[in-house]
Amino acid sequence: MQKKYLIPFILVTSLFFLWAFLHNLNPILIPHLRKACQLNDLQSSFIDPAVYLGYFITAIPAGIFIHKFGYKSGIVLGLILFAAGALLFIPAATVREYFFFLIALFVMACGAAFLETVANPYMTILGDPATAEQRLNFAQSFNGLGAVLAPILGSKFILSGIEYSKEDLQKMPPDQLHTYLNTEASAVKIPYLVIALLVFVVVILFLITKFPKVTEDNSVAHDTTFSFKIFKFSHLKWAVVAQFFYVAAQVAVGSFFIRFSKYVMALPEKDAGTWWGYAMIGFVSGRFLGTFLMRYIKPSRLLGIYAAINTVLLLIAVTTKGSTPVYAVMATPFFMSIMFPTIFALGIKGLGEETKIASSFLVMSIIGGAFGAVFMGLISDKTGSIQIAYIVPLICFVVVLFYAISGYKIKPEIVN
């Protein structure tokens, strides 16, 4: 890599860590705010929609802003929004108002949407085009690092480990209950203040760093328009559906893991949060192994194998007792690892100039993450069992399995 690209490369790579950290703190925040704000499972699940709605709403405006003002301006604005959202956790914790927490997460997600909209394409043009894929894969490894560290650090610095039953809370004197709930809510103040300060440091580094001029590949025509006519390609249509359900499953599996572990094997919350961090190591290693296996196994077939395995794992999680269901859920991230990029690649295959339009719809399909945990929370509240609620991601993986078996196929008569 040329010297002029090195510092910008390092700074842009750090962005991949930031948005991964945001997403993977949700499994910590859901049980924590459920306790601090005295929520039921359905209410606590609104954390995921707050994040994914931020992405969904901001994605197109971010693209327009970046087109008009450039990559660096988009990054700086995204970082400022990200830091502002983190700072909003402090007043939200002070008043212990759940809606304020959701606003804070929404603002952070809007910032992350800017960062993600910029970082992926910018990384591909920040250097030699021949090594674009290598740079992007290297940067995405820091996404995995954020996925591992977020639940581990969140367990250590946010979760108190103090867990009272509903009956204990009802018996507690009002003053003691008020103090306890305020203490729990305040646990997020220092961690999110630190996040905000670190992000502001990154903002300063971006502002003082001179970024080299880069040129984009203009070899492909840009005269296509944003249109639903793109869904004449059935393999893209099913890819959008599969991606929606995959992201719903990914979010749902992790969001209630701490509650699930407590329910089936009485695992303390701090331990459960750390265990989920270890499970995300499987996600990172699975991506590397999956990339290697695709040299020998067709991507669609490997996707089908992994979806089938996760379906079986979640069937075990729903139907067994003790530690077995916890270990089954912990194994799922390994097999989720290849799903998003594989569905994405299969969905845009053979689309030529319409690839960019198709990509927009596939990115927007991550709104599925706003629904999986909500349905789980609803089922848990209605049945009294968070274990039964894990049927939601199970069904989602069945949809992915269908896509891997049939939905991915390009039908010539439709492509004409």
C-alpha positions in Angstrom: 0.0 0.0 0.0 1.3 3.5 -0.9 2.2 5.7 2.1 -0.4 8.3 1.2 -3.1 5.8 1.7 -1.9 4.2 5.0 -3.3 6.7 7.6 -6.7 7.1 5.8 -6.9 3.4 5.5 -6.4 2.9 9.2 -8.9 5.6 10.1 -11.6 4.2 7.7 -11.0 0.7 9.0 -11.8 1.9 12.6 -15.3 2.7 11.4 -16.0 -1.0 10.8 -15.4 -1.6 14.5 -17.7 1.3 15.6 -20.9 0.1 13.9 -20.3 -3.5 14.9 -19.9 -2.3 18.5 -23.3 -0.5 18.3 -25.1 -3.6 17.0 -23.6 -6.1 19.4 -24.2 -4.0 22.6 -27.9 -4.6 22.0 -27.9 -8.1 23.6 -26.5 -6.3 26.7 -28.8 -3.3 26.6 -32.0 -5.3 26.2 -31.8 -7.2 29.6 -30.2 -4.2 31.3 -32.9 -1.7 30.3 -35.6 -4.3 30.9 -34.4 -4.3 34.5 -33.7 -0.6 34.9 -36.9 0.6 33.3 -39.0 -2.3 34.5 -40.1 -3.4 31.0 -41.6 -6.6 29.7 -40.0 -8.6 26.9 -41.9 -6.9 24.2 -41.1 -3.5 25.4 -37.4 -4.3 25.8 -37.3 -5.6 22.2 -37.9 -2.1 20.9 -34.2 -1.5 21.2 -33.6 -3.4 17.9 -36.3 -1.5 15.9 -34.8 1.8 17.1 -31.5 0.9 15.6 -32.7 -0.7 12.4 -35.2 2.0 11.7 -32.4 4.5 12.0 -30.5 2.6 9.3 -33.6 2.2 7.1 -34.5 5.9 7.2 -31.0 7.2 6.8 -29.5 5.0 4.1 -30.8 6.9 1.1 -30.3 10.5 2.6 -26.7 9.4 3.5 -26.1 8.3 -0.1 -27.4 11.6 -1.4 -25.3 13.6 1.1 -22.2 11.7 0.2 -22.8 12.1 -3.5 -23.0 15.9 -3.0 -20.4 16.6 -0.4 -18.0 13.7 -0.6 -16.8 10.7 1.4 -14.9 12.6 4.1 -17.8 14.9 4.9 -20.1 11.9 5.1 -17.8 10.2 7.6 -17.4 13.3 9.8 -21.2 13.8 9.9 -21.7 10.2 10.7 -19.2 10.3 13.5 -20.8 13.4 15.0 -24.2 11.8 15.0 -22.8 8.6 16.5 -21.1 10.5 19.3 -24.2 12.7 19.9 -26.4 9.6 20.3 -23.9 8.1 22.8 -24.0 11.4 24.8 -27.8 11.2 24.9 -27.5 8.1 27.0 -26.4 10.3 29.9 -29.7 12.4 30.2 -31.7 9.3 29.4 -30.2 7.5 32.3 -30.6 10.5 34.6 -34.4 10.6 34.0 -34.6 6.9 33.6 -37.0 7.3 30.6 -37.0 4.3 28.2 -38.2 6.4 25.2 -35.1 8.7 25.6 -32.8 5.6 25.4 -34.5 4.6 22.2 -34.0 8.1 20.7 -30.3 7.9 21.7 -30.0 4.6 19.9 -31.8 5.9 16.9 -29.4 8.8 16.6 -26.4 6.5 17.0 -27.8 4.3 14.2 -28.3 7.3 11.9 -24.6 8.0 12.4 -23.7 4.4 11.8 -25.7 4.3 8.6 -23.6 7.2 7.2 -20.4 5.4 8.2 -21.5 2.1 6.7 -22.7 3.8 3.5 -19.3 5.5 3.1 -16.8 2.9 4.4 -17.6 -0.1 2.2 -17.3 1.6 -1.2 -14.5 4.0 0.0 -12.4 1.1 1.1 -12.5 -0.4 -2.4 -11.2 2.8 -4.0 -8.6 3.7 -1.4 -5.7 2.2 -3.2 -4.9 -0.3 -6.0 -8.2 -1.5 -7.6 -6.5 -5.0 -8.0 -6.4 -5.4 -4.2 -9.8 -3.8 -3.4 -11.4 -7.1 -2.2 -8.4 -7.8 0.1 -8.7 -4.4 1.7 -12.4 -4.7 2.3 -12.1 -8.2 3.8 -9.3 -7.0 6.1 -11.5 -4.0 7.2 -14.5 -6.3 7.8 -12.4 -8.4 10.2 -12.6 -5.4 12.6 -16.3 -5.6 12.3 -15.9 -9.1 13.8 -13.6 -7.7 16.5 -16.4 -5.3 17.5 -18.9 -8.1 17.6 -16.7 -10.1 20.0 -15.7 -7.3 22.3 -19.1 -5.5 22.6 -20.9 -8.2 24.7 -17.8 -9.0 26.7 -17.1 -5.3 27.7 -20.8 -4.6 28.0 -21.1 -7.5 30.5 -18.2 -6.2 32.5 -19.0 -2.4 32.6 -22.8 -2.2 32.2 -24.4 -5.3 33.8 -24.3 -5.2 37.5 -25.1 -8.9 38.1 -27.7 -8.0 40.7 -30.9 -9.7 39.7 -34.1 -9.5 41.8 -37.3 -11.4 41.1 -40.5 -9.6 40.5 -41.7 -10.6 43.9 -38.5 -9.2 45.5 -39.0 -5.9 43.8 -42.7 -5.7 44.9 -41.6 -6.2 48.6 -38.8 -3.6 48.4 -39.4 -0.3 50.1 -40.1 2.5 47.6 -37.0 4.5 48.4 -34.8 1.4 48.1 -36.4 0.4 44.8 -35.9 3.9 43.4 -32.3 3.9 44.4 -31.7 0.5 42.9 -33.4 1.3 39.6 -31.5 4.6 39.3 -28.2 2.9 40.0 -28.9 0.3 37.3 -29.9 3.0 34.8 -26.8 5.1 35.6 -24.5 2.1 34.8 -24.6 3.1 31.1 -23.4 6.7 31.7 -19.6 6.1 31.9 -19.4 3.5 29.1 -21.3 5.7 26.7 -19.4 8.8 27.7 -16.2 7.0 26.9 -17.6 5.9 23.5 -18.6 9.5 22.7 -15.1 10.8 23.7 -13.3 8.2 21.6 -15.5 8.9 18.6 -14.8 12.7 19.0 -11.1 11.9 18.9 -11.7 10.0 15.7 -13.5 13.0 14.3 -10.5 15.2 15.0 -8.2 12.7 13.4 -10.3 12.7 10.3 -10.5 16.5 10.2 -6.7 16.9 10.5 -5.8 14.1 8.1 -5.4 14.9 4.4 -7.2 12.3 2.4 -5.8 11.6 -1.1 -8.0 12.2 -4.2 -9.5 9.0 -5.3 -11.2 8.1 -8.6 -14.2 5.8 -8.9 -14.8 3.2 -11.6 -16.9 4.9 -14.2 -16.8 2.1 -16.6 -20.4 1.1 -15.8 -23.2 3.3 -17.0 -25.2 5.2 -14.2 -28.4 5.9 -16.1 -30.6 3.3 -14.3 -33.2 4.6 -11.9 -34.4 3.5 -8.5 -37.4 1.3 -9.5 -39.4 -1.7 -8.2 -39.2 -3.1 -11.8 -35.9 -4.7 -10.7 -38.0 -7.4 -9.0 -38.7 -9.0 -12.4 -35.6 -11.0 -11.5 -37.0 -13.7 -9.2 -33.6 -14.5 -7.7 -33.2 -10.9 -6.5 -36.8 -10.9 -5.2 -36.1 -14.0 -3.1 -32.7 -12.6 -2.0 -34.4 -9.6 -0.5 -36.9 -11.9 1.3 -34.1 -14.2 2.5 -32.0 -11.2 3.6 -34.9 -9.8 5.5 -35.5 -13.0 7.4 -31.8 -13.7 7.9 -31.2 -10.3 9.6 -34.3 -10.9 11.7 -32.9 -14.2 12.8 -29.4 -12.8 13.5 -30.8 -10.0 15.7 -33.4 -12.2 17.4 -30.9 -15.0 18.4 -28.6 -12.6 20.2 -31.1 -10.1 21.6 -32.7 -12.4 24.1 -29.7 -14.8 24.7 -29.2 -13.4 28.3 -32.9 -13.8 29.2 -32.9 -17.3 27.5 -29.8 -18.5 29.4 -31.4 -17.3 32.7 -34.6 -19.0 31.9 -33.3 -22.5 30.8 -30.3 -22.9 33.1 -30.3 -20.0 35.6 -27.0 -18.5 34.1 -26.2 -15.2 35.8 -26.5 -12.2 33.4 -22.9 -11.2 33.5 -21.8 -14.7 32.7 -24.4 -15.0 29.9 -23.2 -11.7 28.3 -19.6 -13.0 28.4 -20.6 -16.3 26.9 -22.3 -14.5 24.0 -19.1 -12.7 23.4 -17.3 -16.0 23.1 -20.1 -17.2 20.7 -19.3 -14.3 18.4 -15.8 -15.6 18.1 -17.5 -18.4 16.2 -19.1 -15.8 13.9 -15.7 -14.4 13.0 -14.0 -17.7 12.6 -16.9 -19.1 10.6 -16.6 -16.3 8.0 -12.9 -17.2 7.4 -13.7 -20.9 7.2 -16.7 -20.4 5.0 -14.7 -18.4 2.6 -12.2 -21.2 2.4 -14.9 -23.9 2.0 -16.4 -22.0 -0.9 -13.4 -23.1 -3.0 -14.7 -26.6 -2.9 -18.5 -26.2 -2.2 -20.9 -24.1 -4.2 -21.9 -21.0 -2.2 -25.6 -21.8 -2.5 -25.0 -25.3 -1.3 -22.9 -24.2 1.7 -25.6 -21.6 2.5 -28.2 -24.4 2.5 -26.1 -26.6 4.7 -25.5 -23.8 7.3 -29.2 -22.8 7.2 -30.2 -26.5 7.8 -27.8 -26.8 10.7 -29.1 -23.6 12.4 -32.6 -24.8 12.0 -31.7 -28.1 13.8 -29.8 -26.2 16.5 -32.8 -23.9 17.2 -35.1 -26.9 17.3 -32.8 -28.3 20.0 -32.9 -24.9 21.8 -36.7 -24.9 21.8 -37.3 -28.5 22.9 -34.5 -29.4 25.3 -33.7 -28.5 28.9 -30.6 -27.6 31.0 -27.4 -26.3 29.4 -28.0 -28.0 26.1 -30.3 -25.4 24.6 -27.8 -22.6 25.6 -24.9 -24.4 23.9 -27.1 -24.9 20.8 -27.9 -21.2 20.5 -24.2 -20.3 21.1 -23.3 -22.5 18.1 -25.6 -20.6 15.7 -23.3 -17.5 15.0 -20.7 -19.8 13.4 -23.2 -20.9 10.8 -24.7 -17.4 10.4 -21.3 -16.0 9.5 -21.5 -16.5 5.7 -25.2 -15.8 5.3 -25.4 -12.1 4.7 -22.6 -11.8 2.1 -23.6 -15.0 0.4 -27.3 -14.0 0.0 -26.1 -10.6 -1.2 -23.8 -12.0 -3.8 -26.3 -14.6 -5.1 -29.0 -11.9 -5.3 -27.1 -9.5 -7.5 -25.6 -12.2 -9.8 -26.1 -11.5 -13.5 -27.8 -8.1 -13.1 -25.3 -6.0 -14.9 -26.0 -2.3 -14.8 -28.9 -2.9 -12.5 -26.6 -4.3 -9.7 -26.5 -0.9 -7.9 -30.3 -0.7 -7.7 -30.5 -4.3 -6.5 -27.9 -3.6 -3.9 -30.0 -0.7 -2.5 -32.9 -3.0 -1.9 -30.7 -5.7 -0.4 -29.2 -3.1 2.0 -32.7 -1.8 2.9 -33.8 -5.4 3.7 -31.9 -5.3 6.9 -35.0 -3.7 8.3 -35.8 -7.3 9.2 -33.7 -6.7 12.2 -36.4 -4.5 13.6 -39.0 -7.3 13.7 -37.4 -10.6 14.8 -36.8 -9.6 18.5 -40.2 -7.8 18.7 -42.1 -11.0 17.7 -40.0 -13.0 20.2 -40.8 -10.5 22.9 -44.5 -10.8 22.1 -44.5 -14.6 22.2 -42.5 -14.6 25.4 -45.0 -12.2 27.1 -48.0 -14.2 25.9 -46.6 -17.7 26.7 -44.4 -16.9 29.7 -41.5 -18.7 28.0 -38.6 -17.0 26.2 -37.6 -20.5 25.1 -40.7 -21.0 23.0 -40.0 -17.6 21.5 -36.9 -19.0 19.8 -39.2 -20.5 17.2 -39.1 -17.1 15.5 -35.4 -17.4 14.3 -36.0 -21.1 13.6 -38.7 -20.1 11.1 -36.4 -17.4 9.6 -33.7 -19.9 8.9 -36.2 -22.2 7.1 -36.8 -19.2 4.7 -33.0 -18.9 4.2 -32.9 -22.7 3.5 -35.6 -22.3 0.9 -33.6 -19.6 -0.8 -30.5 -21.7 -0.8 -32.3 -24.7 -2.3 -34.5 -22.9 -4.9 -34.9 -19.2 -4.6 -31.3 -18.3 -5.7 -31.7 -19.8 -9.1 -31.7 -17.4 -12.1 -34.6 -18.1 -14.4 -33.7 -17.2 -18.0 -37.3 -16.6 -19.0 -37.5 -13.8 -16.4 -34.1 -12.3 -17.0 -34.8 -11.6 -20.7 
